[in-house]
Amino acid sequence: MNGRENQMKREKTLLALEMAKRFEFPRDEIQSIEVTPPGPSGPGRIVIRTTRDEQNVKVSDELATGEGATFDTLVTWLEEFAPGQLTKMG
């Protein structure tokens, strides 16, 4: 995949994530992010803990891959957003 294709994929994925937004936190409030990928036994999840709250979001294969992003891509972006705060489960 070339740079232009990567950029288009990222833009499409960001738009899909924005439309499916389930949470929004300032970066400096995030204490930890825990991700579990979807699998045969059910949906995955993302748990974001902040200084004020905890948010749990189910992640289906459709959400993770339906608009061009793989679950691994989503994890990479979460790592970039909150370096050192991410724990991968499963």
HTML snippet that shows the backbone in 3Dmol.js (N, CA, C, O; Angstrom):
<script src="https://3Dmol.org/build/3Dmol-min.js"></script>
<div id="view" style="width:600px;height:400px;position:relative"></div>
<script>
const pdb = `
ATOM      1  N   MET A   1       0.848  -1.173   0.000  1.00  0.00           N
ATOM      2  CA  MET A   1       0.000   0.000   0.000  1.00  0.00           C
ATOM      3  C   MET A   1       0.897   1.241   0.000  1.00  0.00           C
ATOM      4  O   MET A   1       1.845   1.329   0.780  1.00  0.00           O
ATOM      5  N   ASN A   2       0.594   2.181  -0.866  1.00  0.00           N
ATOM      6  CA  ASN A   2       1.421   3.385  -0.937  1.00  0.00           C
ATOM      7  C   ASN A   2       0.940   4.449   0.048  1.00  0.00           C
ATOM      8  O   ASN A   2      -0.068   4.267   0.731  1.00  0.00           O
ATOM      9  N   GLY A   3       1.667   5.549   0.112  1.00  0.00           N
ATOM     10  CA  GLY A   3       1.360   6.604   1.074  1.00  0.00           C
ATOM     11  C   GLY A   3      -0.025   7.206   0.887  1.00  0.00           C
ATOM     12  O   GLY A   3      -0.724   7.493   1.859  1.00  0.00           O
ATOM     13  N   ARG A   4      -0.414   7.395  -0.368  1.00  0.00           N
ATOM     14  CA  ARG A   4      -1.742   7.973  -0.657  1.00  0.00           C
ATOM     15  C   ARG A   4      -2.852   7.020  -0.204  1.00  0.00           C
ATOM     16  O   ARG A   4      -3.842   7.456   0.383  1.00  0.00           O
ATOM     17  N   GLU A   5      -2.687   5.722  -0.475  1.00  0.00           N
ATOM     18  CA  GLU A   5      -3.683   4.730  -0.050  1.00  0.00           C
ATOM     19  C   GLU A   5      -3.775   4.670   1.476  1.00  0.00           C
ATOM     20  O   GLU A   5      -4.867   4.575   2.035  1.00  0.00           O
ATOM     21  N   ASN A   6      -2.622   4.726   2.139  1.00  0.00           N
ATOM     22  CA  ASN A   6      -2.616   4.736   3.606  1.00  0.00           C
ATOM     23  C   ASN A   6      -3.356   5.947   4.160  1.00  0.00           C
ATOM     24  O   ASN A   6      -4.128   5.831   5.112  1.00  0.00           O
ATOM     25  N   GLN A   7      -3.115   7.106   3.559  1.00  0.00           N
ATOM     26  CA  GLN A   7      -3.764   8.338   4.005  1.00  0.00           C
ATOM     27  C   GLN A   7      -5.280   8.248   3.807  1.00  0.00           C
ATOM     28  O   GLN A   7      -6.044   8.646   4.685  1.00  0.00           O
ATOM     29  N   MET A   8      -5.716   7.726   2.655  1.00  0.00           N
ATOM     30  CA  MET A   8      -7.145   7.591   2.386  1.00  0.00           C
ATOM     31  C   MET A   8      -7.788   6.611   3.371  1.00  0.00           C
ATOM     32  O   MET A   8      -8.893   6.848   3.860  1.00  0.00           O
ATOM     33  N   LYS A   9      -7.090   5.511   3.656  1.00  0.00           N
ATOM     34  CA  LYS A   9      -7.601   4.520   4.604  1.00  0.00           C
ATOM     35  C   LYS A   9      -7.727   5.133   5.991  1.00  0.00           C
ATOM     36  O   LYS A   9      -8.715   4.913   6.691  1.00  0.00           O
ATOM     37  N   ARG A  10      -6.724   5.897   6.376  1.00  0.00           N
ATOM     38  CA  ARG A  10      -6.744   6.530   7.701  1.00  0.00           C
ATOM     39  C   ARG A  10      -7.884   7.549   7.810  1.00  0.00           C
ATOM     40  O   ARG A  10      -8.576   7.601   8.827  1.00  0.00           O
ATOM     41  N   GLU A  11      -8.076   8.352   6.767  1.00  0.00           N
ATOM     42  CA  GLU A  11      -9.157   9.339   6.777  1.00  0.00           C
ATOM     43  C   GLU A  11     -10.521   8.656   6.856  1.00  0.00           C
ATOM     44  O   GLU A  11     -11.398   9.104   7.594  1.00  0.00           O
ATOM     45  N   LYS A  12     -10.700   7.583   6.103  1.00  0.00           N
ATOM     46  CA  LYS A  12     -11.958   6.837   6.120  1.00  0.00           C
ATOM     47  C   LYS A  12     -12.208   6.236   7.505  1.00  0.00           C
ATOM     48  O   LYS A  12     -13.328   6.259   8.015  1.00  0.00           O
ATOM     49  N   THR A  13     -11.159   5.706   8.089  1.00  0.00           N
ATOM     50  CA  THR A  13     -11.278   5.098   9.414  1.00  0.00           C
ATOM     51  C   THR A  13     -11.588   6.151  10.468  1.00  0.00           C
ATOM     52  O   THR A  13     -12.449   5.937  11.322  1.00  0.00           O
ATOM     53  N   LEU A  14     -10.894   7.289  10.417  1.00  0.00           N
ATOM     54  CA  LEU A  14     -11.146   8.355  11.385  1.00  0.00           C
ATOM     55  C   LEU A  14     -12.580   8.866  11.284  1.00  0.00           C
ATOM     56  O   LEU A  14     -13.209   9.164  12.299  1.00  0.00           O
ATOM     57  N   LEU A  15     -13.093   8.967  10.063  1.00  0.00           N
ATOM     58  CA  LEU A  15     -14.477   9.385   9.875  1.00  0.00           C
ATOM     59  C   LEU A  15     -15.423   8.357  10.493  1.00  0.00           C
ATOM     60  O   LEU A  15     -16.380   8.726  11.173  1.00  0.00           O
ATOM     61  N   ALA A  16     -15.162   7.070  10.261  1.00  0.00           N
ATOM     62  CA  ALA A  16     -16.002   6.015  10.830  1.00  0.00           C
ATOM     63  C   ALA A  16     -15.951   6.049  12.356  1.00  0.00           C
ATOM     64  O   ALA A  16     -16.976   5.887  13.018  1.00  0.00           O
ATOM     65  N   LEU A  17     -14.766   6.258  12.906  1.00  0.00           N
ATOM     66  CA  LEU A  17     -14.633   6.326  14.362  1.00  0.00           C
ATOM     67  C   LEU A  17     -15.359   7.537  14.926  1.00  0.00           C
ATOM     68  O   LEU A  17     -15.988   7.455  15.981  1.00  0.00           O
ATOM     69  N   GLU A  18     -15.272   8.656  14.226  1.00  0.00           N
ATOM     70  CA  GLU A  18     -15.960   9.866  14.670  1.00  0.00           C
ATOM     71  C   GLU A  18     -17.475   9.636  14.687  1.00  0.00           C
ATOM     72  O   GLU A  18     -18.164  10.058  15.616  1.00  0.00           O
ATOM     73  N   MET A  19     -17.981   8.964  13.654  1.00  0.00           N
ATOM     74  CA  MET A  19     -19.419   8.696  13.577  1.00  0.00           C
ATOM     75  C   MET A  19     -19.858   7.698  14.658  1.00  0.00           C
ATOM     76  O   MET A  19     -20.996   7.749  15.125  1.00  0.00           O
ATOM     77  N   ALA A  20     -18.970   6.809  15.046  1.00  0.00           N
ATOM     78  CA  ALA A  20     -19.294   5.794  16.053  1.00  0.00           C
ATOM     79  C   ALA A  20     -18.779   6.176  17.438  1.00  0.00           C
ATOM     80  O   ALA A  20     -18.662   5.321  18.315  1.00  0.00           O
ATOM     81  N   LYS A  21     -18.473   7.445  17.636  1.00  0.00           N
ATOM     82  CA  LYS A  21     -17.841   7.899  18.875  1.00  0.00           C
ATOM     83  C   LYS A  21     -18.638   7.473  20.097  1.00  0.00           C
ATOM     84  O   LYS A  21     -19.847   7.689  20.180  1.00  0.00           O
ATOM     85  N   ARG A  22     -17.942   6.871  21.031  1.00  0.00           N
ATOM     86  CA  ARG A  22     -18.561   6.414  22.264  1.00  0.00           C
ATOM     87  C   ARG A  22     -17.954   7.103  23.482  1.00  0.00           C
ATOM     88  O   ARG A  22     -18.482   6.994  24.589  1.00  0.00           O
ATOM     89  N   PHE A  23     -16.847   7.812  23.278  1.00  0.00           N
ATOM     90  CA  PHE A  23     -16.186   8.467  24.384  1.00  0.00           C
ATOM     91  C   PHE A  23     -15.302   9.584  23.851  1.00  0.00           C
ATOM     92  O   PHE A  23     -14.892   9.583  22.691  1.00  0.00           O
ATOM     93  N   GLU A  24     -15.022  10.536  24.732  1.00  0.00           N
ATOM     94  CA  GLU A  24     -14.109  11.623  24.385  1.00  0.00           C
ATOM     95  C   GLU A  24     -13.505  12.143  25.679  1.00  0.00           C
ATOM     96  O   GLU A  24     -14.219  12.625  26.559  1.00  0.00           O
ATOM     97  N   PHE A  25     -12.179  12.042  25.788  1.00  0.00           N
ATOM     98  CA  PHE A  25     -11.469  12.472  26.984  1.00  0.00           C
ATOM     99  C   PHE A  25     -10.246  13.288  26.577  1.00  0.00           C
ATOM    100  O   PHE A  25      -9.620  12.992  25.560  1.00  0.00           O
ATOM    101  N   PRO A  26      -9.900  14.302  27.351  1.00  0.00           N
ATOM    102  CA  PRO A  26      -8.626  14.982  27.116  1.00  0.00           C
ATOM    103  C   PRO A  26      -7.473  14.016  27.387  1.00  0.00           C
ATOM    104  O   PRO A  26      -7.522  13.230  28.333  1.00  0.00           O
ATOM    105  N   ARG A  27      -6.463  14.080  26.572  1.00  0.00           N
ATOM    106  CA  ARG A  27      -5.303  13.184  26.677  1.00  0.00           C
ATOM    107  C   ARG A  27      -4.676  13.210  28.063  1.00  0.00           C
ATOM    108  O   ARG A  27      -4.285  12.165  28.584  1.00  0.00           O
ATOM    109  N   ASP A  28      -4.574  14.381  28.662  1.00  0.00           N
ATOM    110  CA  ASP A  28      -3.884  14.486  29.944  1.00  0.00           C
ATOM    111  C   ASP A  28      -4.684  13.905  31.114  1.00  0.00           C
ATOM    112  O   ASP A  28      -4.145  13.773  32.213  1.00  0.00           O
ATOM    113  N   GLU A  29      -5.965  13.553  30.901  1.00  0.00           N
ATOM    114  CA  GLU A  29      -6.763  12.932  31.952  1.00  0.00           C
ATOM    115  C   GLU A  29      -6.713  11.406  31.918  1.00  0.00           C
ATOM    116  O   GLU A  29      -7.152  10.756  32.867  1.00  0.00           O
ATOM    117  N   ILE A  30      -6.189  10.828  30.846  1.00  0.00           N
ATOM    118  CA  ILE A  30      -6.182   9.376  30.711  1.00  0.00           C
ATOM    119  C   ILE A  30      -5.118   8.766  31.615  1.00  0.00           C
ATOM    120  O   ILE A  30      -3.942   9.127  31.555  1.00  0.00           O
ATOM    121  N   GLN A  31      -5.559   7.833  32.455  1.00  0.00           N
ATOM    122  CA  GLN A  31      -4.634   7.116  33.328  1.00  0.00           C
ATOM    123  C   GLN A  31      -4.241   5.779  32.722  1.00  0.00           C
ATOM    124  O   GLN A  31      -3.092   5.355  32.849  1.00  0.00           O
ATOM    125  N   SER A  32      -5.194   5.100  32.057  1.00  0.00           N
ATOM    126  CA  SER A  32      -4.883   3.824  31.415  1.00  0.00           C
ATOM    127  C   SER A  32      -5.919   3.500  30.351  1.00  0.00           C
ATOM    128  O   SER A  32      -7.061   3.956  30.405  1.00  0.00           O
ATOM    129  N   ILE A  33      -5.485   2.698  29.380  1.00  0.00           N
ATOM    130  CA  ILE A  33      -6.368   2.170  28.342  1.00  0.00           C
ATOM    131  C   ILE A  33      -6.106   0.678  28.274  1.00  0.00           C
ATOM    132  O   ILE A  33      -4.962   0.240  28.152  1.00  0.00           O
ATOM    133  N   GLU A  34      -7.168  -0.093  28.354  1.00  0.00           N
ATOM    134  CA  GLU A  34      -7.067  -1.555  28.274  1.00  0.00           C
ATOM    135  C   GLU A  34      -7.863  -1.998  27.042  1.00  0.00           C
ATOM    136  O   GLU A  34      -9.032  -1.642  26.896  1.00  0.00           O
ATOM    137  N   VAL A  35      -7.232  -2.772  26.160  1.00  0.00           N
ATOM    138  CA  VAL A  35      -7.921  -3.237  24.962  1.00  0.00           C
ATOM    139  C   VAL A  35      -7.914  -4.757  24.901  1.00  0.00           C
ATOM    140  O   VAL A  35      -6.905  -5.402  25.185  1.00  0.00           O
ATOM    141  N   THR A  36      -9.052  -5.311  24.527  1.00  0.00           N
ATOM    142  CA  THR A  36      -9.206  -6.749  24.308  1.00  0.00           C
ATOM    143  C   THR A  36      -9.810  -6.908  22.924  1.00  0.00           C
ATOM    144  O   THR A  36     -10.881  -6.362  22.659  1.00  0.00           O
ATOM    145  N   PRO A  37      -9.145  -7.651  22.023  1.00  0.00           N
ATOM    146  CA  PRO A  37      -9.653  -7.770  20.657  1.00  0.00           C
ATOM    147  C   PRO A  37     -10.918  -8.629  20.582  1.00  0.00           C
ATOM    148  O   PRO A  37     -11.119  -9.513  21.416  1.00  0.00           O
ATOM    149  N   PRO A  38     -11.777  -8.369  19.576  1.00  0.00           N
ATOM    150  CA  PRO A  38     -12.925  -9.244  19.366  1.00  0.00           C
ATOM    151  C   PRO A  38     -12.441 -10.625  18.955  1.00  0.00           C
ATOM    152  O   PRO A  38     -11.376 -10.763  18.354  1.00  0.00           O
ATOM    153  N   GLY A  39     -13.211 -11.631  19.275  1.00  0.00           N
ATOM    154  CA  GLY A  39     -12.827 -12.992  18.921  1.00  0.00           C
ATOM    155  C   GLY A  39     -14.043 -13.870  18.725  1.00  0.00           C
ATOM    156  O   GLY A  39     -15.172 -13.381  18.709  1.00  0.00           O
ATOM    157  N   PRO A  40     -13.820 -15.158  18.575  1.00  0.00           N
ATOM    158  CA  PRO A  40     -14.927 -16.083  18.335  1.00  0.00           C
ATOM    159  C   PRO A  40     -15.934 -16.140  19.487  1.00  0.00           C
ATOM    160  O   PRO A  40     -17.106 -16.453  19.275  1.00  0.00           O
ATOM    161  N   SER A  41     -15.482 -15.842  20.685  1.00  0.00           N
ATOM    162  CA  SER A  41     -16.374 -15.918  21.844  1.00  0.00           C
ATOM    163  C   SER A  41     -17.172 -14.641  22.079  1.00  0.00           C
ATOM    164  O   SER A  41     -18.043 -14.610  22.948  1.00  0.00           O
ATOM    165  N   GLY A  42     -16.889 -13.592  21.319  1.00  0.00           N
ATOM    166  CA  GLY A  42     -17.664 -12.368  21.488  1.00  0.00           C
ATOM    167  C   GLY A  42     -16.888 -11.125  21.134  1.00  0.00           C
ATOM    168  O   GLY A  42     -15.766 -11.198  20.632  1.00  0.00           O
ATOM    169  N   PRO A  43     -17.501  -9.963  21.402  1.00  0.00           N
ATOM    170  CA  PRO A  43     -16.856  -8.697  21.058  1.00  0.00           C
ATOM    171  C   PRO A  43     -15.653  -8.416  21.949  1.00  0.00           C
ATOM    172  O   PRO A  43     -15.530  -8.952  23.050  1.00  0.00           O
ATOM    173  N   GLY A  44     -14.785  -7.576  21.449  1.00  0.00           N
ATOM    174  CA  GLY A  44     -13.680  -7.091  22.254  1.00  0.00           C
ATOM    175  C   GLY A  44     -14.157  -5.890  23.049  1.00  0.00           C
ATOM    176  O   GLY A  44     -15.342  -5.554  23.056  1.00  0.00           O
ATOM    177  N   ARG A  45     -13.210  -5.253  23.717  1.00  0.00           N
ATOM    178  CA  ARG A  45     -13.595  -4.056  24.459  1.00  0.00           C
ATOM    179  C   ARG A  45     -12.408  -3.136  24.627  1.00  0.00           C
ATOM    180  O   ARG A  45     -11.246  -3.534  24.544  1.00  0.00           O
ATOM    181  N   ILE A  46     -12.755  -1.896  24.866  1.00  0.00           N
ATOM    182  CA  ILE A  46     -11.781  -0.867  25.213  1.00  0.00           C
ATOM    183  C   ILE A  46     -12.255  -0.276  26.532  1.00  0.00           C
ATOM    184  O   ILE A  46     -13.408   0.134  26.662  1.00  0.00           O
ATOM    185  N   VAL A  47     -11.362  -0.237  27.500  1.00  0.00           N
ATOM    186  CA  VAL A  47     -11.671   0.382  28.788  1.00  0.00           C
ATOM    187  C   VAL A  47     -10.706   1.546  28.955  1.00  0.00           C
ATOM    188  O   VAL A  47      -9.488   1.367  28.942  1.00  0.00           O
ATOM    189  N   ILE A  48     -11.262   2.730  29.110  1.00  0.00           N
ATOM    190  CA  ILE A  48     -10.450   3.929  29.312  1.00  0.00           C
ATOM    191  C   ILE A  48     -10.720   4.440  30.724  1.00  0.00           C
ATOM    192  O   ILE A  48     -11.858   4.732  31.090  1.00  0.00           O
ATOM    193  N   ARG A  49      -9.655   4.540  31.502  1.00  0.00           N
ATOM    194  CA  ARG A  49      -9.760   5.070  32.868  1.00  0.00           C
ATOM    195  C   ARG A  49      -9.119   6.457  32.884  1.00  0.00           C
ATOM    196  O   ARG A  49      -8.001   6.663  32.411  1.00  0.00           O
ATOM    197  N   THR A  50      -9.875   7.394  33.446  1.00  0.00           N
ATOM    198  CA  THR A  50      -9.369   8.761  33.554  1.00  0.00           C
ATOM    199  C   THR A  50      -9.334   9.154  35.018  1.00  0.00           C
ATOM    200  O   THR A  50      -9.677   8.368  35.901  1.00  0.00           O
ATOM    201  N   THR A  51      -8.917  10.371  35.252  1.00  0.00           N
ATOM    202  CA  THR A  51      -8.878  10.884  36.618  1.00  0.00           C
ATOM    203  C   THR A  51     -10.277  11.044  37.198  1.00  0.00           C
ATOM    204  O   THR A  51     -10.436  11.129  38.415  1.00  0.00           O
ATOM    205  N   ARG A  52     -11.302  11.086  36.332  1.00  0.00           N
ATOM    206  CA  ARG A  52     -12.671  11.306  36.795  1.00  0.00           C
ATOM    207  C   ARG A  52     -13.629  10.154  36.546  1.00  0.00           C
ATOM    208  O   ARG A  52     -14.672  10.079  37.195  1.00  0.00           O
ATOM    209  N   ASP A  53     -13.302   9.244  35.612  1.00  0.00           N
ATOM    210  CA  ASP A  53     -14.321   8.317  35.139  1.00  0.00           C
ATOM    211  C   ASP A  53     -13.682   7.065  34.552  1.00  0.00           C
ATOM    212  O   ASP A  53     -12.465   6.987  34.384  1.00  0.00           O
ATOM    213  N   GLU A  54     -14.528   6.090  34.244  1.00  0.00           N
ATOM    214  CA  GLU A  54     -14.111   4.898  33.508  1.00  0.00           C
ATOM    215  C   GLU A  54     -15.159   4.651  32.435  1.00  0.00           C
ATOM    216  O   GLU A  54     -16.356   4.674  32.721  1.00  0.00           O
ATOM    217  N   GLN A  55     -14.729   4.419  31.224  1.00  0.00           N
ATOM    218  CA  GLN A  55     -15.641   4.185  30.109  1.00  0.00           C
ATOM    219  C   GLN A  55     -15.325   2.843  29.474  1.00  0.00           C
ATOM    220  O   GLN A  55     -14.173   2.581  29.129  1.00  0.00           O
ATOM    221  N   ASN A  56     -16.334   1.983  29.312  1.00  0.00           N
ATOM    222  CA  ASN A  56     -16.190   0.688  28.660  1.00  0.00           C
ATOM    223  C   ASN A  56     -16.920   0.733  27.325  1.00  0.00           C
ATOM    224  O   ASN A  56     -18.065   1.178  27.247  1.00  0.00           O
ATOM    225  N   VAL A  57     -16.250   0.270  26.276  1.00  0.00           N
ATOM    226  CA  VAL A  57     -16.840   0.251  24.942  1.00  0.00           C
ATOM    227  C   VAL A  57     -16.635  -1.121  24.333  1.00  0.00           C
ATOM    228  O   VAL A  57     -15.511  -1.620  24.281  1.00  0.00           O
ATOM    229  N   LYS A  58     -17.717  -1.734  23.871  1.00  0.00           N
ATOM    230  CA  LYS A  58     -17.599  -3.003  23.159  1.00  0.00           C
ATOM    231  C   LYS A  58     -17.104  -2.729  21.746  1.00  0.00           C
ATOM    232  O   LYS A  58     -17.494  -1.745  21.118  1.00  0.00           O
ATOM    233  N   VAL A  59     -16.236  -3.617  21.254  1.00  0.00           N
ATOM    234  CA  VAL A  59     -15.688  -3.470  19.905  1.00  0.00           C
ATOM    235  C   VAL A  59     -15.981  -4.743  19.130  1.00  0.00           C
ATOM    236  O   VAL A  59     -15.462  -5.813  19.447  1.00  0.00           O
ATOM    237  N   SER A  60     -16.817  -4.614  18.114  1.00  0.00           N
ATOM    238  CA  SER A  60     -17.138  -5.768  17.273  1.00  0.00           C
ATOM    239  C   SER A  60     -16.166  -5.816  16.106  1.00  0.00           C
ATOM    240  O   SER A  60     -15.484  -4.833  15.815  1.00  0.00           O
ATOM    241  N   ASP A  61     -16.104  -6.955  15.444  1.00  0.00           N
ATOM    242  CA  ASP A  61     -15.292  -7.048  14.227  1.00  0.00           C
ATOM    243  C   ASP A  61     -15.736  -6.003  13.221  1.00  0.00           C
ATOM    244  O   ASP A  61     -14.909  -5.421  12.518  1.00  0.00           O
ATOM    245  N   GLU A  62     -17.035  -5.763  13.150  1.00  0.00           N
ATOM    246  CA  GLU A  62     -17.568  -4.800  12.186  1.00  0.00           C
ATOM    247  C   GLU A  62     -17.061  -3.390  12.466  1.00  0.00           C
ATOM    248  O   GLU A  62     -16.670  -2.675  11.543  1.00  0.00           O
ATOM    249  N   LEU A  63     -17.066  -2.988  13.741  1.00  0.00           N
ATOM    250  CA  LEU A  63     -16.568  -1.657  14.095  1.00  0.00           C
ATOM    251  C   LEU A  63     -15.081  -1.562  13.824  1.00  0.00           C
ATOM    252  O   LEU A  63     -14.605  -0.553  13.304  1.00  0.00           O
ATOM    253  N   ALA A  64     -14.349  -2.598  14.168  1.00  0.00           N
ATOM    254  CA  ALA A  64     -12.897  -2.559  14.028  1.00  0.00           C
ATOM    255  C   ALA A  64     -12.459  -2.637  12.579  1.00  0.00           C
ATOM    256  O   ALA A  64     -11.474  -1.999  12.208  1.00  0.00           O
ATOM    257  N   THR A  65     -13.162  -3.404  11.740  1.00  0.00           N
ATOM    258  CA  THR A  65     -12.673  -3.631  10.385  1.00  0.00           C
ATOM    259  C   THR A  65     -13.621  -3.159   9.295  1.00  0.00           C
ATOM    260  O   THR A  65     -13.221  -3.085   8.133  1.00  0.00           O
ATOM    261  N   GLY A  66     -14.843  -2.843   9.627  1.00  0.00           N
ATOM    262  CA  GLY A  66     -15.853  -2.536   8.620  1.00  0.00           C
ATOM    263  C   GLY A  66     -15.572  -1.299   7.797  1.00  0.00           C
ATOM    264  O   GLY A  66     -16.031  -1.209   6.659  1.00  0.00           O
ATOM    265  N   GLU A  67     -14.841  -0.355   8.327  1.00  0.00           N
ATOM    266  CA  GLU A  67     -14.577   0.876   7.596  1.00  0.00           C
ATOM    267  C   GLU A  67     -13.102   1.028   7.243  1.00  0.00           C
ATOM    268  O   GLU A  67     -12.613   2.146   7.078  1.00  0.00           O
ATOM    269  N   GLY A  68     -12.398  -0.083   7.127  1.00  0.00           N
ATOM    270  CA  GLY A  68     -11.029  -0.015   6.646  1.00  0.00           C
ATOM    271  C   GLY A  68      -9.954  -0.114   7.698  1.00  0.00           C
ATOM    272  O   GLY A  68      -8.774  -0.185   7.356  1.00  0.00           O
ATOM    273  N   ALA A  69     -10.317  -0.121   8.972  1.00  0.00           N
ATOM    274  CA  ALA A  69      -9.299  -0.218  10.018  1.00  0.00           C
ATOM    275  C   ALA A  69      -9.301  -1.616  10.611  1.00  0.00           C
ATOM    276  O   ALA A  69     -10.360  -2.213  10.804  1.00  0.00           O
ATOM    277  N   THR A  70      -8.154  -2.120  10.891  1.00  0.00           N
ATOM    278  CA  THR A  70      -8.074  -3.368  11.628  1.00  0.00           C
ATOM    279  C   THR A  70      -8.015  -3.026  13.109  1.00  0.00           C
ATOM    280  O   THR A  70      -7.735  -1.885  13.476  1.00  0.00           O
ATOM    281  N   PHE A  71      -8.273  -3.994  13.943  1.00  0.00           N
ATOM    282  CA  PHE A  71      -8.184  -3.782  15.384  1.00  0.00           C
ATOM    283  C   PHE A  71      -6.763  -3.344  15.751  1.00  0.00           C
ATOM    284  O   PHE A  71      -6.576  -2.477  16.604  1.00  0.00           O
ATOM    285  N   ASP A  72      -5.763  -3.952  15.099  1.00  0.00           N
ATOM    286  CA  ASP A  72      -4.365  -3.580  15.368  1.00  0.00           C
ATOM    287  C   ASP A  72      -4.104  -2.113  15.033  1.00  0.00           C
ATOM    288  O   ASP A  72      -3.341  -1.444  15.730  1.00  0.00           O
ATOM    289  N   THR A  73      -4.734  -1.611  13.969  1.00  0.00           N
ATOM    290  CA  THR A  73      -4.580  -0.194  13.623  1.00  0.00           C
ATOM    291  C   THR A  73      -5.172   0.681  14.714  1.00  0.00           C
ATOM    292  O   THR A  73      -4.577   1.683  15.109  1.00  0.00           O
ATOM    293  N   LEU A  74      -6.346   0.298  15.197  1.00  0.00           N
ATOM    294  CA  LEU A  74      -6.978   1.039  16.280  1.00  0.00           C
ATOM    295  C   LEU A  74      -6.085   1.057  17.518  1.00  0.00           C
ATOM    296  O   LEU A  74      -5.942   2.091  18.172  1.00  0.00           O
ATOM    297  N   VAL A  75      -5.490  -0.081  17.836  1.00  0.00           N
ATOM    298  CA  VAL A  75      -4.580  -0.174  18.986  1.00  0.00           C
ATOM    299  C   VAL A  75      -3.368   0.739  18.776  1.00  0.00           C
ATOM    300  O   VAL A  75      -2.943   1.437  19.697  1.00  0.00           O
ATOM    301  N   THR A  76      -2.819   0.729  17.567  1.00  0.00           N
ATOM    302  CA  THR A  76      -1.668   1.589  17.266  1.00  0.00           C
ATOM    303  C   THR A  76      -2.016   3.054  17.487  1.00  0.00           C
ATOM    304  O   THR A  76      -1.230   3.799  18.071  1.00  0.00           O
ATOM    305  N   TRP A  77      -3.174   3.464  17.031  1.00  0.00           N
ATOM    306  CA  TRP A  77      -3.579   4.865  17.206  1.00  0.00           C
ATOM    307  C   TRP A  77      -3.810   5.199  18.668  1.00  0.00           C
ATOM    308  O   TRP A  77      -3.485   6.301  19.108  1.00  0.00           O
ATOM    309  N   LEU A  78      -4.370   4.261  19.431  1.00  0.00           N
ATOM    310  CA  LEU A  78      -4.534   4.502  20.865  1.00  0.00           C
ATOM    311  C   LEU A  78      -3.180   4.621  21.558  1.00  0.00           C
ATOM    312  O   LEU A  78      -3.017   5.438  22.464  1.00  0.00           O
ATOM    313  N   GLU A  79      -2.207   3.809  21.137  1.00  0.00           N
ATOM    314  CA  GLU A  79      -0.849   3.906  21.690  1.00  0.00           C
ATOM    315  C   GLU A  79      -0.232   5.257  21.372  1.00  0.00           C
ATOM    316  O   GLU A  79       0.446   5.848  22.213  1.00  0.00           O
ATOM    317  N   GLU A  80      -0.464   5.749  20.155  1.00  0.00           N
ATOM    318  CA  GLU A  80       0.063   7.061  19.761  1.00  0.00           C
ATOM    319  C   GLU A  80      -0.617   8.177  20.559  1.00  0.00           C
ATOM    320  O   GLU A  80       0.019   9.168  20.917  1.00  0.00           O
ATOM    321  N   PHE A  81      -1.898   8.009  20.830  1.00  0.00           N
ATOM    322  CA  PHE A  81      -2.658   9.034  21.541  1.00  0.00           C
ATOM    323  C   PHE A  81      -2.250   9.115  23.010  1.00  0.00           C
ATOM    324  O   PHE A  81      -2.144  10.204  23.573  1.00  0.00           O
ATOM    325  N   ALA A  82      -2.023   7.956  23.624  1.00  0.00           N
ATOM    326  CA  ALA A  82      -1.697   7.924  25.052  1.00  0.00           C
ATOM    327  C   ALA A  82      -0.501   6.980  25.277  1.00  0.00           C
ATOM    328  O   ALA A  82      -0.674   5.869  25.779  1.00  0.00           O
ATOM    329  N   PRO A  83       0.703   7.424  24.906  1.00  0.00           N
ATOM    330  CA  PRO A  83       1.881   6.570  25.034  1.00  0.00           C
ATOM    331  C   PRO A  83       2.098   6.094  26.471  1.00  0.00           C
ATOM    332  O   PRO A  83       2.014   6.877  27.417  1.00  0.00           O
ATOM    333  N   GLY A  84       2.378   4.793  26.615  1.00  0.00           N
ATOM    334  CA  GLY A  84       2.658   4.229  27.919  1.00  0.00           C
ATOM    335  C   GLY A  84       1.431   3.907  28.756  1.00  0.00           C
ATOM    336  O   GLY A  84       1.559   3.386  29.864  1.00  0.00           O
ATOM    337  N   GLN A  85       0.246   4.209  28.244  1.00  0.00           N
ATOM    338  CA  GLN A  85      -0.979   3.992  29.015  1.00  0.00           C
ATOM    339  C   GLN A  85      -1.755   2.759  28.568  1.00  0.00           C
ATOM    340  O   GLN A  85      -2.741   2.392  29.208  1.00  0.00           O
ATOM    341  N   LEU A  86      -1.331   2.111  27.479  1.00  0.00           N
ATOM    342  CA  LEU A  86      -2.108   1.033  26.871  1.00  0.00           C
ATOM    343  C   LEU A  86      -1.673  -0.344  27.372  1.00  0.00           C
ATOM    344  O   LEU A  86      -0.482  -0.644  27.456  1.00  0.00           O
ATOM    345  N   THR A  87      -2.665  -1.172  27.702  1.00  0.00           N
ATOM    346  CA  THR A  87      -2.426  -2.568  28.067  1.00  0.00           C
ATOM    347  C   THR A  87      -3.250  -3.430  27.129  1.00  0.00           C
ATOM    348  O   THR A  87      -4.463  -3.251  27.020  1.00  0.00           O
ATOM    349  N   LYS A  88      -2.595  -4.370  26.448  1.00  0.00           N
ATOM    350  CA  LYS A  88      -3.289  -5.288  25.541  1.00  0.00           C
ATOM    351  C   LYS A  88      -3.642  -6.547  26.300  1.00  0.00           C
ATOM    352  O   LYS A  88      -2.795  -7.151  26.958  1.00  0.00           O
ATOM    353  N   MET A  89      -4.889  -6.934  26.205  1.00  0.00           N
ATOM    354  CA  MET A  89      -5.373  -8.151  26.851  1.00  0.00           C
ATOM    355  C   MET A  89      -5.669  -9.180  25.756  1.00  0.00           C
ATOM    356  O   MET A  89      -5.780  -8.838  24.579  1.00  0.00           O
ATOM    357  N   GLY A  90      -5.790 -10.425  26.158  1.00  0.00           N
ATOM    358  CA  GLY A  90      -6.198 -11.482  25.219  1.00  0.00           C
ATOM    359  C   GLY A  90      -5.215 -11.739  24.215  1.00  0.00           C
ATOM    360  O   GLY A  90      -5.419 -12.600  23.358  1.00  0.00           O
TER     361      GLY A  90
END
`;
const viewer = $3Dmol.createViewer("view");
viewer.addModel(pdb, "pdb");
viewer.setStyle({}, {cartoon: {color: "spectrum"}});
viewer.zoomTo();
viewer.render();
</script>
